[in-house]
Amino acid sequence: MCRPGHVVPNNTHFDTTRANIEFTGARAVDLPIPEAADTQARLDFKGNMDVEALERLIQETGRSIFRWRC
Amino acid sequence: MLTVTNNSGGGQPVSMANIEAVRLVTFTLRDSVLPGRLPFRRKRLVYPATGAGLRELDAETDRAENVFAGGRLHFSAKKDAFANIGGFLSTNDDRLAVQETNLLILTEASLLTGAWRGETWRPSRWDCRRCWNRPT
């Protein structure tokens, strides 16, 4: 479904998910919240996606964002 | 794409509020930045990101459905009490459901590990409700 040039955002891609995306030539982008990089931080929802970063990515990449065909 | 508690992220959980916020961003920006038709009812975009937790969603099943109204849900359930199967794929796109069902790689391991089941949205939604409504 992905093609070269596509951008696929995620909070954190599972390794095989990333491999399958990149195999198609698309770019897998991880967008975890900044606190996720702190291995000592304890948060209830440390897996959250950085919503502001997602918004920026969509605005920057526009049509390159991968979309499911509905 | 949003991965809820995956191993590569240390199994860190994602809040329902974050799921909803991501959905709101993707759908509202898709309307303005990404040309293309909006396949879901527009009125469902107006839900505020209230920080609703699992219990609140449990009380508002219709709202819980909206969390996954993005169209696809890929659920790996290999080692938990909810569903000891390979997992399930959920989609509200009948054409895609057929394609998923016909992909042998998704079903061929069923004898050993359970199958990835290409499902339409409605039967899988029942599974989600059962999970959300379980006693704590």
N, CA and C atoms of all chains as a GROMACS GRO file, in nm:
protein
  618
    1MET      N    1   0.083  -0.121   0.000
    1MET     CA    2   0.000   0.000   0.000
    1MET      C    3   0.086   0.126   0.000
    2CYS      N    4   0.200   0.120   0.070
    2CYS     CA    5   0.290   0.236   0.071
    2CYS      C    6   0.372   0.236  -0.058
    3ARG      N    7   0.416   0.357  -0.093
    3ARG     CA    8   0.500   0.371  -0.212
    3ARG      C    9   0.617   0.463  -0.180
    4PRO      N   10   0.720   0.462  -0.264
    4PRO     CA   11   0.831   0.556  -0.243
    4PRO      C   12   0.780   0.699  -0.235
    5GLY      N   13   0.830   0.773  -0.139
    5GLY     CA   14   0.785   0.911  -0.121
    5GLY      C   15   0.680   0.926  -0.013
    6HIS      N   16   0.614   0.816   0.020
    6HIS     CA   17   0.514   0.824   0.127
    6HIS      C   18   0.582   0.845   0.262
    7VAL      N   19   0.514   0.912   0.350
    7VAL     CA   20   0.560   0.929   0.487
    7VAL      C   21   0.456   0.866   0.579
    8VAL      N   22   0.500   0.781   0.669
    8VAL     CA   23   0.408   0.711   0.758
    8VAL      C   24   0.442   0.747   0.903
    9PRO      N   25   0.365   0.836   0.962
    9PRO     CA   26   0.391   0.871   1.102
    9PRO      C   27   0.334   0.767   1.198
   10ASN      N   28   0.397   0.757   1.312
   10ASN     CA   29   0.352   0.664   1.415
   10ASN      C   30   0.410   0.716   1.547
   11ASN      N   31   0.356   0.675   1.659
   11ASN     CA   32   0.422   0.711   1.784
   11ASN      C   33   0.557   0.639   1.790
   12THR      N   34   0.556   0.509   1.775
   12THR     CA   35   0.680   0.432   1.761
   12THR      C   36   0.649   0.312   1.674
   13HIS      N   37   0.716   0.303   1.564
   13HIS     CA   38   0.692   0.188   1.476
   13HIS      C   39   0.748   0.061   1.538
   14PHE      N   40   0.670  -0.041   1.536
   14PHE     CA   41   0.722  -0.173   1.570
   14PHE      C   42   0.827  -0.208   1.465
   15ASP      N   43   0.927  -0.285   1.504
   15ASP     CA   44   1.040  -0.305   1.412
   15ASP      C   45   1.000  -0.367   1.279
   16THR      N   46   0.911  -0.467   1.284
   16THR     CA   47   0.871  -0.528   1.158
   16THR      C   48   0.780  -0.436   1.077
   17THR      N   49   0.703  -0.353   1.148
   17THR     CA   50   0.620  -0.256   1.077
   17THR      C   51   0.710  -0.158   1.001
   18ARG      N   52   0.813  -0.109   1.071
   18ARG     CA   53   0.907  -0.018   1.006
   18ARG      C   54   0.975  -0.084   0.887
   19ALA      N   55   1.015  -0.210   0.905
   19ALA     CA   56   1.083  -0.281   0.797
   19ALA      C   57   0.994  -0.293   0.674
   20ASN      N   58   0.867  -0.326   0.698
   20ASN     CA   59   0.776  -0.342   0.584
   20ASN      C   60   0.749  -0.209   0.515
   21ILE      N   61   0.741  -0.102   0.593
   21ILE     CA   62   0.718   0.030   0.534
   21ILE      C   63   0.840   0.072   0.451
   22GLU      N   64   0.959   0.057   0.511
   22GLU     CA   65   1.080   0.103   0.443
   22GLU      C   66   1.114   0.014   0.323
   23PHE      N   67   1.071  -0.109   0.328
   23PHE     CA   68   1.093  -0.198   0.213
   23PHE      C   69   1.023  -0.145   0.089
   24THR      N   70   0.912  -0.075   0.110
   24THR     CA   71   0.838  -0.021  -0.005
   24THR      C   72   0.900   0.108  -0.056
   25GLY      N   73   0.996   0.164   0.019
   25GLY     CA   74   1.054   0.292  -0.020
   25GLY      C   75   0.993   0.409   0.052
   26ALA      N   76   0.894   0.383   0.135
   26ALA     CA   77   0.833   0.490   0.213
   26ALA      C   78   0.919   0.522   0.336
   27ARG      N   79   0.888   0.631   0.402
   27ARG     CA   80   0.967   0.671   0.519
   27ARG      C   81   0.881   0.657   0.645
   28ALA      N   82   0.930   0.580   0.740
   28ALA     CA   83   0.860   0.562   0.868
   28ALA      C   84   0.913   0.666   0.967
   29VAL      N   85   0.822   0.742   1.024
   29VAL     CA   86   0.863   0.849   1.115
   29VAL      C   87   0.808   0.823   1.255
   30ASP      N   88   0.896   0.816   1.352
   30ASP     CA   89   0.854   0.800   1.491
   30ASP      C   90   0.829   0.937   1.553
   31LEU      N   91   0.715   0.950   1.620
   31LEU     CA   92   0.680   1.076   1.684
   31LEU      C   93   0.637   1.055   1.829
   32PRO      N   94   0.722   0.999   1.911
   32PRO     CA   95   0.685   0.982   2.052
   32PRO      C   96   0.690   1.116   2.125
   33ILE      N   97   0.624   1.124   2.237
   33ILE     CA   98   0.636   1.246   2.317
   33ILE      C   99   0.781   1.260   2.363
   34PRO      N  100   0.830   1.382   2.385
   34PRO     CA  101   0.970   1.402   2.422
   34PRO      C  102   1.009   1.325   2.548
   35GLU      N  103   0.917   1.312   2.641
   35GLU     CA  104   0.948   1.243   2.767
   35GLU      C  105   0.984   1.096   2.745
   36ALA      N  106   0.944   1.041   2.631
   36ALA     CA  107   0.972   0.900   2.604
   36ALA      C  108   1.122   0.873   2.595
   37ALA      N  109   1.200   0.978   2.564
   37ALA     CA  110   1.345   0.960   2.551
   37ALA      C  111   1.414   0.951   2.687
   38ASP      N  112   1.343   0.989   2.791
   38ASP     CA  113   1.400   0.985   2.926
   38ASP      C  114   1.371   0.848   2.986
   39THR      N  115   1.473   0.766   2.991
   39THR     CA  116   1.451   0.628   3.038
   39THR      C  117   1.417   0.622   3.186
   40GLN      N  118   1.443   0.730   3.259
   40GLN     CA  119   1.415   0.730   3.402
   40GLN      C  120   1.278   0.788   3.435
   41ALA      N  121   1.216   0.851   3.338
   41ALA     CA  122   1.087   0.916   3.363
   41ALA      C  123   0.977   0.812   3.378
   42ARG      N  124   0.891   0.835   3.478
   42ARG     CA  125   0.777   0.746   3.498
   42ARG      C  126   0.649   0.824   3.463
   43LEU      N  127   0.581   0.779   3.362
   43LEU     CA  128   0.458   0.844   3.317
   43LEU      C  129   0.350   0.739   3.298
   44ASP      N  130   0.227   0.780   3.318
   44ASP     CA  131   0.117   0.685   3.298
   44ASP      C  132   0.105   0.643   3.151
   45PHE      N  133   0.129   0.739   3.062
   45PHE     CA  134   0.111   0.712   2.920
   45PHE      C  135   0.233   0.758   2.842
   46LYS      N  136   0.340   0.690   2.864
   46LYS     CA  137   0.467   0.728   2.803
   46LYS      C  138   0.473   0.691   2.654
   47GLY      N  139   0.374   0.616   2.609
   47GLY     CA  140   0.371   0.579   2.468
   47GLY      C  141   0.294   0.676   2.381
   48ASN      N  142   0.244   0.783   2.440
   48ASN     CA  143   0.164   0.878   2.362
   48ASN      C  144   0.242   0.934   2.243
   49MET      N  145   0.166   0.969   2.141
   49MET     CA  146   0.225   1.037   2.025
   49MET      C  147   0.233   1.186   2.053
   50ASP      N  148   0.338   1.249   2.003
   50ASP     CA  149   0.352   1.394   2.012
   50ASP      C  150   0.258   1.456   1.908
   51VAL      N  151   0.145   1.503   1.955
   51VAL     CA  152   0.041   1.550   1.862
   51VAL      C  153   0.086   1.675   1.787
   52GLU      N  154   0.158   1.763   1.855
   52GLU     CA  155   0.206   1.884   1.786
   52GLU      C  156   0.307   1.849   1.677
   53ALA      N  157   0.392   1.752   1.707
   53ALA     CA  158   0.488   1.709   1.605
   53ALA      C  159   0.417   1.646   1.486
   54LEU      N  160   0.310   1.573   1.514
   54LEU     CA  161   0.232   1.513   1.406
   54LEU      C  162   0.172   1.622   1.318
   55GLU      N  163   0.120   1.724   1.385
   55GLU     CA  164   0.058   1.834   1.311
   55GLU      C  165   0.162   1.902   1.221
   56ARG      N  166   0.281   1.923   1.276
   56ARG     CA  167   0.387   1.986   1.195
   56ARG      C  168   0.426   1.898   1.076
   57LEU      N  169   0.437   1.769   1.104
   57LEU     CA  170   0.477   1.677   0.998
   57LEU      C  171   0.376   1.677   0.884
   58ILE      N  172   0.249   1.675   0.920
   58ILE     CA  173   0.146   1.673   0.816
   58ILE      C  174   0.150   1.802   0.735
   59GLN      N  175   0.171   1.914   0.804
   59GLN     CA  176   0.176   2.042   0.732
   59GLN      C  177   0.300   2.052   0.645
   60GLU      N  178   0.410   1.993   0.692
   60GLU     CA  179   0.536   2.003   0.615
   60GLU      C  180   0.537   1.908   0.495
   61THR      N  181   0.480   1.791   0.514
   61THR     CA  182   0.491   1.691   0.408
   61THR      C  183   0.367   1.684   0.320
   62GLY      N  184   0.256   1.739   0.370
   62GLY     CA  185   0.136   1.749   0.288
   62GLY      C  186   0.093   1.619   0.225
   63ARG      N  187   0.092   1.617   0.094
   63ARG     CA  188   0.037   1.503   0.022
   63ARG      C  189   0.121   1.377   0.036
   64SER      N  190   0.243   1.391   0.087
   64SER     CA  191   0.328   1.272   0.100
   64SER      C  192   0.285   1.182   0.214
   65ILE      N  193   0.206   1.236   0.306
   65ILE     CA  194   0.159   1.154   0.416
   65ILE      C  195   0.078   1.038   0.360
   66PHE      N  196   0.113   0.920   0.405
   66PHE     CA  197   0.041   0.802   0.357
   66PHE      C  198  -0.102   0.804   0.406
   67ARG      N  199  -0.194   0.777   0.318
   67ARG     CA  200  -0.335   0.768   0.356
   67ARG      C  201  -0.391   0.635   0.310
   68TRP      N  202  -0.472   0.577   0.396
   68TRP     CA  203  -0.544   0.460   0.351
   68TRP      C  204  -0.641   0.506   0.245
   69ARG      N  205  -0.657   0.424   0.144
   69ARG     CA  206  -0.754   0.457   0.040
   69ARG      C  207  -0.891   0.409   0.086
   70CYS      N  208  -0.979   0.502   0.112
   70CYS     CA  209  -1.113   0.466   0.160
   70CYS      C  210  -1.217   0.487   0.049
   71MET      N  211  -0.078   0.625   1.174
   71MET     CA  212  -0.070   0.498   1.243
   71MET      C  213  -0.036   0.526   1.389
   72LEU      N  214  -0.102   0.454   1.476
   72LEU     CA  215  -0.073   0.471   1.618
   72LEU      C  216  -0.059   0.332   1.679
   73THR      N  217   0.054   0.308   1.742
   73THR     CA  218   0.080   0.178   1.801
   73THR      C  219   0.056   0.185   1.950
   74VAL      N  220  -0.036   0.105   1.998
   74VAL     CA  221  -0.073   0.110   2.138
   74VAL      C  222  -0.001  -0.004   2.212
   75THR      N  223   0.086   0.031   2.300
   75THR     CA  224   0.169  -0.063   2.377
   75THR      C  225   0.241  -0.163   2.287
   76ASN      N  226   0.351  -0.119   2.230
   76ASN     CA  227   0.430  -0.215   2.151
   76ASN      C  228   0.564  -0.240   2.218
   77ASN      N  229   0.623  -0.350   2.184
   77ASN     CA  230   0.746  -0.390   2.251
   77ASN      C  231   0.863  -0.299   2.218
   78SER      N  232   0.867  -0.249   2.094
   78SER     CA  233   0.981  -0.166   2.057
   78SER      C  234   0.980  -0.034   2.133
   79GLY      N  235   0.864   0.006   2.182
   79GLY     CA  236   0.856   0.127   2.263
   79GLY      C  237   0.859   0.094   2.411
   80GLY      N  238   0.904  -0.023   2.446
   80GLY     CA  239   0.910  -0.061   2.586
   80GLY      C  240   0.774  -0.098   2.642
   81GLY      N  241   0.677  -0.122   2.556
   81GLY     CA  242   0.544  -0.157   2.603
   81GLY      C  243   0.472  -0.042   2.669
   82GLN      N  244   0.513   0.078   2.637
   82GLN     CA  245   0.452   0.195   2.700
   82GLN      C  246   0.310   0.217   2.650
   83PRO      N  247   0.218   0.245   2.740
   83PRO     CA  248   0.079   0.260   2.698
   83PRO      C  249   0.049   0.397   2.636
   84VAL      N  250  -0.058   0.398   2.562
   84VAL     CA  251  -0.106   0.521   2.499
   84VAL      C  252  -0.244   0.550   2.556
   85SER      N  253  -0.269   0.673   2.594
   85SER     CA  254  -0.398   0.707   2.654
   85SER      C  255  -0.506   0.718   2.547
   86MET      N  256  -0.628   0.692   2.589
   86MET     CA  257  -0.740   0.709   2.498
   86MET      C  258  -0.749   0.854   2.451
   87ALA      N  259  -0.716   0.946   2.541
   87ALA     CA  260  -0.722   1.088   2.504
   87ALA      C  261  -0.622   1.119   2.393
   88ASN      N  262  -0.504   1.055   2.399
   88ASN     CA  263  -0.404   1.077   2.294
   88ASN      C  264  -0.451   1.019   2.162
   89ILE      N  265  -0.514   0.903   2.169
   89ILE     CA  266  -0.568   0.842   2.046
   89ILE      C  267  -0.668   0.937   1.982
   90GLU      N  268  -0.752   0.992   2.066
   90GLU     CA  269  -0.854   1.082   2.014
   90GLU      C  270  -0.792   1.210   1.959
   91ALA      N  271  -0.691   1.261   2.027
   91ALA     CA  272  -0.625   1.383   1.981
   91ALA      C  273  -0.558   1.360   1.846
   92VAL      N  274  -0.493   1.245   1.830
   92VAL     CA  275  -0.428   1.212   1.704
   92VAL      C  276  -0.532   1.202   1.592
   93ARG      N  277  -0.644   1.139   1.627
   93ARG     CA  278  -0.749   1.126   1.526
   93ARG      C  279  -0.800   1.263   1.483
   94LEU      N  280  -0.820   1.350   1.581
   94LEU     CA  281  -0.870   1.483   1.549
   94LEU      C  282  -0.773   1.559   1.459
   95VAL      N  283  -0.645   1.550   1.490
   95VAL     CA  284  -0.544   1.620   1.410
   95VAL      C  285  -0.541   1.566   1.268
   96THR      N  286  -0.538   1.433   1.256
   96THR     CA  287  -0.526   1.375   1.123
   96THR      C  288  -0.649   1.404   1.038
   97PHE      N  289  -0.765   1.399   1.101
   97PHE     CA  290  -0.885   1.419   1.022
   97PHE      C  291  -0.909   1.565   0.988
   98THR      N  292  -0.881   1.653   1.082
   98THR     CA  293  -0.904   1.793   1.053
   98THR      C  294  -0.800   1.845   0.955
   99LEU      N  295  -0.674   1.801   0.970
   99LEU     CA  296  -0.572   1.846   0.876
   99LEU      C  297  -0.590   1.782   0.741
  100ARG      N  298  -0.640   1.661   0.741
  100ARG     CA  299  -0.663   1.597   0.613
  100ARG      C  300  -0.762   1.678   0.531
  101ASP      N  301  -0.856   1.735   0.600
  101ASP     CA  302  -0.957   1.812   0.531
  101ASP      C  303  -0.898   1.939   0.470
  102SER      N  304  -0.800   1.998   0.540
  102SER     CA  305  -0.746   2.125   0.492
  102SER      C  306  -0.617   2.109   0.413
  103VAL      N  307  -0.534   2.014   0.454
  103VAL     CA  308  -0.402   1.999   0.391
  103VAL      C  309  -0.400   1.888   0.288
  104LEU      N  310  -0.471   1.782   0.320
  104LEU     CA  311  -0.466   1.664   0.235
  104LEU      C  312  -0.595   1.652   0.155
  105PRO      N  313  -0.589   1.678   0.028
  105PRO     CA  314  -0.711   1.665  -0.052
  105PRO      C  315  -0.763   1.523  -0.052
  106GLY      N  316  -0.889   1.509  -0.060
  106GLY     CA  317  -0.947   1.374  -0.062
  106GLY      C  318  -1.077   1.375   0.014
  107ARG      N  319  -1.159   1.282  -0.019
  107ARG     CA  320  -1.290   1.285   0.045
  107ARG      C  321  -1.280   1.235   0.188
  108LEU      N  322  -1.367   1.283   0.269
  108LEU     CA  323  -1.371   1.245   0.409
  108LEU      C  324  -1.471   1.131   0.424
  109PRO      N  325  -1.426   1.011   0.455
  109PRO     CA  326  -1.515   0.897   0.450
  109PRO      C  327  -1.607   0.881   0.570
  110PHE      N  328  -1.585   0.957   0.673
  110PHE     CA  329  -1.666   0.937   0.792
  110PHE      C  330  -1.750   1.060   0.820
  111ARG      N  331  -1.849   1.040   0.900
  111ARG     CA  332  -1.942   1.149   0.928
  111ARG      C  333  -1.870   1.268   0.993
  112ARG      N  334  -1.885   1.382   0.932
  112ARG     CA  335  -1.813   1.499   0.978
  112ARG      C  336  -1.847   1.535   1.121
  113LYS      N  337  -1.967   1.510   1.164
  113LYS     CA  338  -2.003   1.551   1.300
  113LYS      C  339  -1.916   1.482   1.404
  114ARG      N  340  -1.854   1.372   1.366
  114ARG     CA  341  -1.771   1.300   1.462
  114ARG      C  342  -1.636   1.368   1.484
  115LEU      N  343  -1.610   1.473   1.409
  115LEU     CA  344  -1.484   1.544   1.427
  115LEU      C  345  -1.490   1.640   1.544
  116VAL      N  346  -1.606   1.669   1.592
  116VAL     CA  347  -1.618   1.779   1.687
  116VAL      C  348  -1.601   1.734   1.832
  117TYR      N  349  -1.578   1.608   1.853
  117TYR     CA  350  -1.556   1.565   1.991
  117TYR      C  351  -1.434   1.633   2.049
  118PRO      N  352  -1.448   1.698   2.163
  118PRO     CA  353  -1.331   1.763   2.222
  118PRO      C  354  -1.237   1.661   2.284
  119ALA      N  355  -1.109   1.693   2.284
  119ALA     CA  356  -1.011   1.606   2.350
  119ALA      C  357  -1.017   1.636   2.499
  120THR      N  358  -1.104   1.569   2.567
  120THR     CA  359  -1.131   1.602   2.706
  120THR      C  360  -1.040   1.528   2.803
  121GLY      N  361  -0.957   1.443   2.754
  121GLY     CA  362  -0.876   1.362   2.844
  121GLY      C  363  -0.956   1.244   2.897
  122ALA      N  364  -1.059   1.206   2.824
  122ALA     CA  365  -1.143   1.097   2.870
  122ALA      C  366  -1.062   0.969   2.888
  123GLY      N  367  -1.083   0.903   2.998
  123GLY     CA  368  -1.012   0.779   3.025
  123GLY      C  369  -1.094   0.660   2.985
  124LEU      N  370  -1.041   0.544   3.014
  124LEU     CA  371  -1.105   0.422   2.971
  124LEU      C  372  -1.245   0.406   3.029
  125ARG      N  373  -1.263   0.442   3.154
  125ARG     CA  374  -1.394   0.426   3.216
  125ARG      C  375  -1.498   0.515   3.150
  126GLU      N  376  -1.457   0.636   3.121
  126GLU     CA  377  -1.552   0.726   3.058
  126GLU      C  378  -1.593   0.674   2.921
  127LEU      N  379  -1.496   0.619   2.850
  127LEU     CA  380  -1.527   0.563   2.719
  127LEU      C  381  -1.617   0.442   2.734
  128ASP      N  382  -1.594   0.368   2.841
  128ASP     CA  383  -1.676   0.251   2.866
  128ASP      C  384  -1.823   0.290   2.882
  129ALA      N  385  -1.846   0.406   2.941
  129ALA     CA  386  -1.982   0.451   2.962
  129ALA      C  387  -2.042   0.511   2.836
  130GLU      N  388  -1.959   0.541   2.742
  130GLU     CA  389  -2.007   0.601   2.618
  130GLU      C  390  -1.957   0.517   2.502
  131THR      N  391  -2.026   0.407   2.482
  131THR     CA  392  -1.976   0.313   2.382
  131THR      C  393  -1.965   0.376   2.245
  132ASP      N  394  -2.062   0.460   2.213
  132ASP     CA  395  -2.060   0.519   2.081
  132ASP      C  396  -1.936   0.604   2.063
  133ARG      N  397  -1.896   0.668   2.171
  133ARG     CA  398  -1.777   0.752   2.165
  133ARG      C  399  -1.653   0.666   2.154
  134ALA      N  400  -1.656   0.555   2.223
  134ALA     CA  401  -1.543   0.463   2.214
  134ALA      C  402  -1.525   0.414   2.071
  135GLU      N  403  -1.635   0.391   2.004
  135GLU     CA  404  -1.625   0.349   1.865
  135GLU      C  405  -1.555   0.455   1.783
  136ASN      N  406  -1.579   0.581   1.818
  136ASN     CA  407  -1.519   0.688   1.741
  136ASN      C  408  -1.368   0.690   1.752
  137VAL      N  409  -1.319   0.643   1.863
  137VAL     CA  410  -1.174   0.640   1.879
  137VAL      C  411  -1.111   0.562   1.764
  138PHE      N  412  -1.180   0.457   1.724
  138PHE     CA  413  -1.126   0.374   1.618
  138PHE      C  414  -1.193   0.400   1.485
  139ALA      N  415  -1.262   0.513   1.476
  139ALA     CA  416  -1.330   0.544   1.352
  139ALA      C  417  -1.232   0.586   1.244
  140GLY      N  418  -1.103   0.588   1.279
  140GLY     CA  419  -1.004   0.617   1.176
  140GLY      C  420  -1.008   0.514   1.065
  141GLY      N  421  -1.067   0.403   1.090
  141GLY     CA  422  -1.092   0.310   0.982
  141GLY      C  423  -1.023   0.176   0.994
  142ARG      N  424  -0.910   0.170   1.064
  142ARG     CA  425  -0.838   0.045   1.070
  142ARG      C  426  -0.791   0.020   1.212
  143LEU      N  427  -0.800  -0.102   1.254
  143LEU     CA  428  -0.748  -0.138   1.384
  143LEU      C  429  -0.675  -0.271   1.369
  144HIS      N  430  -0.552  -0.272   1.408
  144HIS     CA  431  -0.468  -0.390   1.393
  144HIS      C  432  -0.433  -0.432   1.536
  145PHE      N  433  -0.483  -0.546   1.578
  145PHE     CA  434  -0.476  -0.584   1.718
  145PHE      C  435  -0.398  -0.712   1.732
  146SER      N  436  -0.287  -0.706   1.798
  146SER     CA  437  -0.208  -0.826   1.823
  146SER      C  438  -0.243  -0.877   1.961
  147ALA      N  439  -0.286  -1.000   1.970
  147ALA     CA  440  -0.334  -1.052   2.098
  147ALA      C  441  -0.280  -1.192   2.120
  148LYS      N  442  -0.152  -1.205   2.108
  148LYS     CA  443  -0.095  -1.339   2.111
  148LYS      C  444  -0.081  -1.395   2.253
  149LYS      N  445  -0.066  -1.306   2.350
  149LYS     CA  446  -0.030  -1.358   2.481
  149LYS      C  447  -0.114  -1.298   2.593
  150ASP      N  448  -0.235  -1.267   2.567
  150ASP     CA  449  -0.314  -1.209   2.674
  150ASP      C  450  -0.446  -1.283   2.691
  151ALA      N  451  -0.514  -1.249   2.797
  151ALA     CA  452  -0.637  -1.321   2.831
  151ALA      C  453  -0.755  -1.279   2.745
  152PHE      N  454  -0.741  -1.166   2.682
  152PHE     CA  455  -0.853  -1.115   2.602
  152PHE      C  456  -0.879  -1.204   2.480
  153ALA      N  457  -0.774  -1.237   2.411
  153ALA     CA  458  -0.791  -1.316   2.290
  153ALA      C  459  -0.661  -1.385   2.258
  154ASN      N  460  -0.655  -1.513   2.286
  154ASN     CA  461  -0.532  -1.585   2.262
  154ASN      C  462  -0.526  -1.636   2.119
  155ILE      N  463  -0.527  -1.540   2.030
  155ILE     CA  464  -0.516  -1.571   1.888
  155ILE      C  465  -0.404  -1.485   1.834
  156GLY      N  466  -0.376  -1.497   1.709
  156GLY     CA  467  -0.271  -1.413   1.653
  156GLY      C  468  -0.307  -1.267   1.663
  157GLY      N  469  -0.435  -1.240   1.664
  157GLY     CA  470  -0.481  -1.103   1.667
  157GLY      C  471  -0.590  -1.084   1.565
  158PHE      N  472  -0.629  -0.962   1.544
  158PHE     CA  473  -0.726  -0.942   1.437
  158PHE      C  474  -0.700  -0.810   1.366
  159LEU      N  475  -0.742  -0.807   1.242
  159LEU     CA  476  -0.739  -0.684   1.166
  159LEU      C  477  -0.883  -0.638   1.153
  160SER      N  478  -0.905  -0.514   1.178
  160SER     CA  479  -1.040  -0.462   1.168
  160SER      C  480  -1.042  -0.347   1.069
  161THR      N  481  -1.140  -0.347   0.985
  161THR     CA  482  -1.151  -0.237   0.890
  161THR      C  483  -1.298  -0.213   0.860
  162ASN      N  484  -1.330  -0.090   0.828
  162ASN     CA  485  -1.468  -0.062   0.787
  162ASN      C  486  -1.476  -0.054   0.635
  163ASP      N  487  -1.376  -0.108   0.569
  163ASP     CA  488  -1.372  -0.109   0.423
  163ASP      C  489  -1.385  -0.254   0.377
  164ASP      N  490  -1.499  -0.289   0.323
  164ASP     CA  491  -1.524  -0.428   0.285
  164ASP      C  492  -1.423  -0.479   0.182
  165ARG      N  493  -1.386  -0.391   0.089
  165ARG     CA  494  -1.291  -0.432  -0.016
  165ARG      C  495  -1.155  -0.467   0.045
  166LEU      N  496  -1.112  -0.384   0.138
  166LEU     CA  497  -0.983  -0.411   0.202
  166LEU      C  498  -0.990  -0.535   0.289
  167ALA      N  499  -1.105  -0.557   0.353
  167ALA     CA  500  -1.122  -0.676   0.436
  167ALA      C  501  -1.105  -0.803   0.352
  168VAL      N  502  -1.157  -0.801   0.232
  168VAL     CA  503  -1.142  -0.917   0.143
  168VAL      C  504  -0.996  -0.936   0.107
  169GLN      N  505  -0.927  -0.826   0.077
  169GLN     CA  506  -0.785  -0.836   0.043
  169GLN      C  507  -0.704  -0.893   0.159
  170GLU      N  508  -0.736  -0.846   0.279
  170GLU     CA  509  -0.664  -0.896   0.397
  170GLU      C  510  -0.691  -1.044   0.419
  171THR      N  511  -0.816  -1.082   0.401
  171THR     CA  512  -0.853  -1.222   0.420
  171THR      C  513  -0.781  -1.312   0.320
  172ASN      N  514  -0.760  -1.261   0.201
  172ASN     CA  515  -0.699  -1.342   0.095
  172ASN      C  516  -0.547  -1.346   0.100
  173LEU      N  517  -0.488  -1.266   0.188
  173LEU     CA  518  -0.343  -1.270   0.200
  173LEU      C  519  -0.303  -1.390   0.285
  174LEU      N  520  -0.242  -1.489   0.222
  174LEU     CA  521  -0.210  -1.611   0.295
  174LEU      C  522  -0.117  -1.585   0.413
  175ILE      N  523  -0.031  -1.485   0.400
  175ILE     CA  524   0.065  -1.461   0.507
  175ILE      C  525  -0.008  -1.422   0.636
  176LEU      N  526  -0.130  -1.375   0.622
  176LEU     CA  527  -0.204  -1.334   0.740
  176LEU      C  528  -0.276  -1.450   0.806
  177THR      N  529  -0.293  -1.560   0.734
  177THR     CA  530  -0.375  -1.668   0.787
  177THR      C  531  -0.306  -1.803   0.791
  178GLU      N  532  -0.195  -1.818   0.722
  178GLU     CA  533  -0.138  -1.951   0.706
  178GLU      C  534  -0.084  -2.010   0.836
  179ALA      N  535  -0.053  -1.926   0.935
  179ALA     CA  536   0.004  -1.978   1.059
  179ALA      C  537  -0.103  -2.012   1.162
  180SER      N  538  -0.226  -2.018   1.119
  180SER     CA  539  -0.335  -2.028   1.215
  180SER      C  540  -0.330  -2.156   1.299
  181LEU      N  541  -0.277  -2.264   1.243
  181LEU     CA  542  -0.276  -2.389   1.319
  181LEU      C  543  -0.183  -2.380   1.439
  182LEU      N  544  -0.081  -2.299   1.428
  182LEU     CA  545   0.017  -2.291   1.535
  182LEU      C  546  -0.004  -2.171   1.627
  183THR      N  547  -0.030  -2.059   1.569
  183THR     CA  548  -0.028  -1.937   1.649
  183THR      C  549  -0.159  -1.860   1.644
  184GLY      N  550  -0.257  -1.913   1.577
  184GLY     CA  551  -0.377  -1.833   1.559
  184GLY      C  552  -0.364  -1.752   1.432
  185ALA      N  553  -0.471  -1.705   1.384
  185ALA     CA  554  -0.469  -1.637   1.255
  185ALA      C  555  -0.489  -1.487   1.270
  186TRP      N  556  -0.436  -1.416   1.175
  186TRP     CA  557  -0.478  -1.278   1.160
  186TRP      C  558  -0.608  -1.280   1.084
  187ARG      N  559  -0.708  -1.232   1.145
  187ARG     CA  560  -0.840  -1.247   1.083
  187ARG      C  561  -0.881  -1.117   1.015
  188GLY      N  562  -0.900  -1.127   0.885
  188GLY     CA  563  -0.950  -1.010   0.813
  188GLY      C  564  -1.097  -0.996   0.846
  189GLU      N  565  -1.129  -0.892   0.915
  189GLU     CA  566  -1.266  -0.876   0.962
  189GLU      C  567  -1.324  -0.743   0.912
  190THR      N  568  -1.450  -0.741   0.895
  190THR     CA  569  -1.513  -0.612   0.878
  190THR      C  570  -1.524  -0.550   1.016
  191TRP      N  571  -1.557  -0.426   1.020
  191TRP     CA  572  -1.552  -0.354   1.147
  191TRP      C  573  -1.650  -0.407   1.249
  192ARG      N  574  -1.769  -0.440   1.210
  192ARG     CA  575  -1.872  -0.466   1.311
  192ARG      C  576  -1.844  -0.587   1.401
  193PRO      N  577  -1.807  -0.702   1.348
  193PRO     CA  578  -1.779  -0.812   1.440
  193PRO      C  579  -1.663  -0.783   1.534
  194SER      N  580  -1.563  -0.713   1.486
  194SER     CA  581  -1.449  -0.684   1.572
  194SER      C  582  -1.485  -0.580   1.676
  195ARG      N  583  -1.577  -0.495   1.644
  195ARG     CA  584  -1.620  -0.395   1.741
  195ARG      C  585  -1.677  -0.464   1.864
  196TRP      N  586  -1.743  -0.577   1.842
  196TRP     CA  587  -1.797  -0.650   1.956
  196TRP      C  588  -1.684  -0.697   2.046
  197ASP      N  589  -1.574  -0.743   1.986
  197ASP     CA  590  -1.459  -0.786   2.065
  197ASP      C  591  -1.406  -0.670   2.148
  198CYS      N  592  -1.401  -0.553   2.089
  198CYS     CA  593  -1.351  -0.436   2.162
  198CYS      C  594  -1.442  -0.403   2.279
  199ARG      N  595  -1.571  -0.410   2.255
  199ARG     CA  596  -1.665  -0.380   2.363
  199ARG      C  597  -1.647  -0.478   2.478
  200ARG      N  598  -1.629  -0.603   2.444
  200ARG     CA  599  -1.613  -0.705   2.548
  200ARG      C  600  -1.489  -0.676   2.631
  201CYS      N  601  -1.384  -0.631   2.564
  201CYS     CA  602  -1.261  -0.598   2.635
  201CYS      C  603  -1.282  -0.478   2.726
  202TRP      N  604  -1.344  -0.374   2.671
  202TRP     CA  605  -1.362  -0.253   2.749
  202TRP      C  606  -1.457  -0.274   2.867
  203ASN      N  607  -1.553  -0.363   2.848
  203ASN     CA  608  -1.656  -0.381   2.951
  203ASN      C  609  -1.619  -0.485   3.056
  204ARG      N  610  -1.504  -0.544   3.045
  204ARG     CA  611  -1.469  -0.649   3.139
  204ARG      C  612  -1.456  -0.593   3.280
  205PRO      N  613  -1.492  -0.673   3.380
  205PRO     CA  614  -1.479  -0.626   3.519
  205PRO      C  615  -1.333  -0.601   3.553
  206THR      N  616  -1.308  -0.502   3.636
  206THR     CA  617  -1.170  -0.473   3.676
  206THR      C  618  -1.148  -0.519   3.819
   0.00000   0.00000   0.00000
